[in-house]
Amino acid sequence: MQNLRAFLLIGFLALTTHVSAQSSRSYGTLFVGSGANMMNFASLNQRLTDNDLPPVSNIAMNANVGGYGVLDGRVLVGAEGTLYFSRNNQEGIINDMVGGYGIFQVGYSIVRKRRLEFYPLVGVGFGSLAIRLRDTRPDGYFQNYFDELPNVRELIGRGPMIQLAAGVQYRLSQRNGYFIGLRGGYVNMGNSGWRFSGGQLIDGPATAGSNFFLNLTFGMFLHDLY
């Protein structure tokens, strides 16, 4: 996750520098959001179920933060980072999934009224996810119930990502101020396979980092000069 934070910081610094050099029809925006990612772990979950292990939930909650600049009133250039997570507990075996990705984005405002805006987006970036299986069941010995660490297995997937998305937002004021909106779309992660702490795992199911997402966003316009 440290690489992800550095990736977003560099992108946002470059973005704000570029926006500040543009004409008076350019401005910047910061936003936060939350929603859900609709995953597809069908292949992995079949393998887990075959081994009497709890499957990964295909619905993950998420939180994201980002920023973008609008150049000449229409072209959007920005970046965002998203974290998503889910948990499934089955008879003392806990399956935790945590993922995240950072995306550089370019979009174009095709509908722009006084306060309402709609824009498609395309982005590229990098993502990773980790699935941790923990067996928390006691072995029947009183002392081991307190002393022994749970049996843990972890799967790690990572790879480059492509995003196709769209957003709609409504300004609460015409100039400087706040907005609310929705963002949704699809993020595709190439199948880089599964890893663990010791290296690559072979003959595994698809990584399944690809997902659909839908987020409610809330943000602030910075130095809007329309």
Buried (B, 14 or more C-beta within 10 A) or exposed (E): EEEBEEBBEEBBEEBBEBBEEBEEEBBBBBBBBEBBBEBBBEEBBEEBEEEEBBBBBBEBBBBBBBBBBBBEBEBBBBBBBBBBBBBBEEEEBBBBBBBBBBBBBBBEBEEBEEEEBBBBBBBEBBBBBBBBBBBEEEEEEEEEEEEEEEEEEBBBBBBEBBBEBBBBBEBEEEEBEEBBBBBEBEBBBBBBBBBEEEEEEEEBBBBBBBBBBBBEBBBBBBEBEB
